[in-house]
Amino acid sequence: MKAVTVQNEYWTLDIVPEYGASILNLSAASGRPVLRPVDPAKVESSSDTGCFPLMPYSNRIRDARFEFAGRTVELRPKSGSTLVQHGDVRNRPWQVERVSDTHLIGTFDSREFGDMNWPWAFTACLEYLLHGPHCDIALTLTNVSDEAMPAGMGLHPYFQRLQDGQPPQVQFGAGGWYPTDENSLPLGGSQAIPANLDFGVARPVGEAQIDAVFASWDGTARLSWSGVGWPGRDWPGQRALTLTADNVFSHLVLFTAPDGSLALEPVSHATDAFNLAARGVAGSDMKVLSPGQSLAGAVRLSLDGDW
């Protein structure tokens, strides 16, 4: 595994083309981790990295099958499971098309692989750009097959939860939440957010174990530490990280990972959106791409305060 490093006066970003052009490590220039710190020697898949892409869909698909355009689409379930999860680009090698001190572009073409777990041909692009205190990640998914294709995308970052021993306060706005079954699959459409999952006002996650999908996300999520108020700001903390995303990322997944990190995943559709859409459930935001059509959007991570 060979990482490619880009950096500026605020960031150091290590990317591994071999595993989905995923982020191996992302830290402030001081060396303080922003994403969970990763030992390269222990990486066996993208699940061991700091952040990986989700394409051509995000999260889980129930029973590894769904109905689309009058046909039943059956995928290969992951080992030891009945479902598929997180798309099929994150553990495959990508091509580095361009790299400079602060900028990297990686591309993927499904037609180069004979064992893709997806019946439609597609290409993908990831662009990383560091400028000032911002790390921008742009995603593009393009249907290169000769028929319409269901589609979705997202990012799966694992944020370093403790900073100087302090847990973060979390804040984001959303319009709904999906009740789920034991496999974290939605039972139906979104409902009102219960009080224990409402992060409209900054508060700690605490010891709760959460794997929740939120609908109608407002496109901003903040992590802040120390609990010291800043004049003129609407969230607490002397150190903060803000995630902002384009409107295409209409959903947010909040996941308290077993290793103690915190995943805040901007995604373009609900978990199992293809099956929800086939059932007539509104608001899941499944996208359909015509031949040659693309789905694109960007996510920004911004540092604020003492990093």
Summary of the structure (lengths in Angstrom):
residues: 307
radius of gyration: 18.7
end to end distance: 28.7
largest distance: 57.1
contacts: 1009
relative contact order: 0.18
helix: 7%
strand: 44%
